[in-house]
Amino acid sequence: MSTNRNLVALAMLCSGLWVAPAAWIINTQLGQILPYLDCQHHARYSAIVSFAGAVAAGLAGAISWRSGGRAAIVEQSPATSGFVGSMSALTAIVFVFALLMQGMASLVLSGCER
């Protein structure tokens, strides 16, 4: 049972390191496809996906931050857990910024420009 708890705690600590980049990668790939749909349907699917990815990355960063603080209190190696949680949260912040900038660009450009 404690092995499962340790795995869940580790996943929560590192969530900012893998959820935020995954959201950015997915958004970058959809950024190649969605502008055509944006132009055809006169919608802002690119912006919606970018902002949804920013929210997901922000939540992952918050989970990492809270887990780092909680694990630093409970575990024997508080410095390591605190560092991993903080690094994951800061990494998520960088990707949130990138996703927000991509979302803003999607709002400015309609997808019909060539």
VEXZA-506028 format. One line per 3 residues: for each residue x, y, z of C-alpha. Coordinates in nm, 4 decimals, always signed. Example, Ala and Ser with C-alpha at 12.3 -4.5 7.8 and 13.67 -1.06 7.14 Angstrom:
2
+1.2300,-0.4500,+0.7800  +1.3670,-0.1060,+0.7140;
END
This chain:
114
+0.0000,+0.0000,+0.0000  +0.2807,+0.2413,+0.0766  +0.4313,+0.1759,-0.2665;
+0.1121,+0.2998,-0.4312  +0.1122,+0.6074,-0.2096  +0.4742,+0.6765,-0.2999;
+0.3982,+0.6460,-0.6703  +0.0990,+0.8790,-0.6424  +0.3059,+1.1290,-0.4423;
+0.5843,+1.1150,-0.7027  +0.3362,+1.1585,-0.9879  +0.1839,+1.4592,-0.8139;
+0.5286,+1.6077,-0.7485  +0.6301,+1.5714,-1.1121  +0.2961,+1.6594,-1.2722;
+0.4202,+2.0048,-1.3715  +0.7146,+1.8434,-1.5501  +0.5066,+1.6204,-1.7734;
+0.1554,+1.7659,-1.8014  +0.2621,+2.1186,-1.8971  +0.5044,+2.0159,-2.1750;
+0.2515,+1.7609,-2.3013  -0.0148,+2.0326,-2.3228  +0.2267,+2.2570,-2.5116;
+0.3261,+1.9772,-2.7515  -0.0383,+1.8950,-2.8248  -0.1168,+2.2632,-2.8737;
+0.1778,+2.3064,-3.1092  +0.0656,+2.0115,-3.3206  -0.2950,+2.1296,-3.3272;
-0.1635,+2.4739,-3.4224  -0.0719,+2.3231,-3.7590  -0.4226,+2.1870,-3.8155;
-0.6736,+2.4176,-3.6488  -0.6063,+2.7410,-3.8424  -0.7669,+2.5811,-4.1476;
-1.0774,+2.4994,-3.9434  -1.0713,+2.8468,-3.7893  -1.0808,+3.0006,-4.1355;
-1.3500,+2.7675,-4.2715  -1.5878,+2.7954,-3.9761  -1.4984,+3.1495,-3.8645;
-1.4328,+3.0176,-3.5142  -1.1467,+3.0393,-3.2656  -1.0705,+2.6735,-3.2010;
-0.6968,+2.7463,-3.1807  -0.7471,+2.9972,-2.9018  -0.9796,+2.7638,-2.7115;
-0.7267,+2.4796,-2.7260  -0.4415,+2.7118,-2.6223  -0.6257,+2.8508,-2.3226;
-0.7477,+2.5050,-2.2180  -0.3874,+2.3844,-2.2318  -0.2789,+2.6823,-2.0219;
-0.5402,+2.5945,-1.7608  -0.4267,+2.2303,-1.7562  -0.0622,+2.3341,-1.7225;
-0.1503,+2.5801,-1.4464  -0.3402,+2.3141,-1.2532  -0.0479,+2.0743,-1.2892;
+0.1868,+2.3421,-1.1585  -0.0391,+2.4078,-0.8609  -0.0550,+2.0366,-0.7834;
+0.3240,+2.0146,-0.7981  +0.3646,+2.3180,-0.5741  +0.1205,+2.1889,-0.3124;
+0.2647,+1.8376,-0.3240  +0.6165,+1.9699,-0.2797  +0.5177,+2.1563,+0.0329;
+0.3227,+1.8620,+0.1711  +0.5964,+1.6082,+0.0936  +0.8609,+1.8308,+0.2506;
+0.6718,+1.8113,+0.5805  +0.6041,+1.4365,+0.5756  +0.9105,+1.2724,+0.4176;
+1.2618,+1.2194,+0.5423  +1.4214,+1.4160,+0.2567  +1.2323,+1.7461,+0.2630;
+1.4897,+1.9340,+0.0572  +1.4648,+1.6975,-0.2391  +1.0854,+1.6872,-0.2412;
+1.0601,+2.0622,-0.2024  +1.3074,+2.1156,-0.4860  +1.1283,+1.8773,-0.7228;
+0.7901,+2.0322,-0.6446  +0.9205,+2.3857,-0.6904  +1.1041,+2.2999,-1.0111;
+0.7922,+2.1307,-1.1508  +0.5783,+2.4320,-1.0626  +0.8228,+2.6763,-1.2200;
+0.8459,+2.4639,-1.5332  +0.4671,+2.4647,-1.5557  +0.4660,+2.8458,-1.5249;
+0.6992,+2.8728,-1.8244  +0.4697,+2.6530,-2.0319  +0.1600,+2.8406,-1.9135;
+0.3203,+3.1599,-2.0412  +0.3995,+2.9978,-2.3769  +0.0451,+2.8636,-2.4094;
-0.1047,+3.2007,-2.3208  +0.1087,+3.3713,-2.5857  +0.0006,+3.1150,-2.8442;
-0.3615,+3.1729,-2.7435  -0.3226,+3.5493,-2.7779  -0.1694,+3.5024,-3.1229;
-0.4674,+3.2850,-3.2175  -0.7015,+3.5649,-3.1157  -0.5126,+3.8234,-3.3215;
-0.4715,+3.6121,-3.6363  -0.7836,+3.4533,-3.7821  -0.6174,+3.1678,-3.9685;
-0.7179,+3.3056,-4.3091  -0.3978,+3.5069,-4.3552  -0.1623,+3.3710,-4.6178;
END
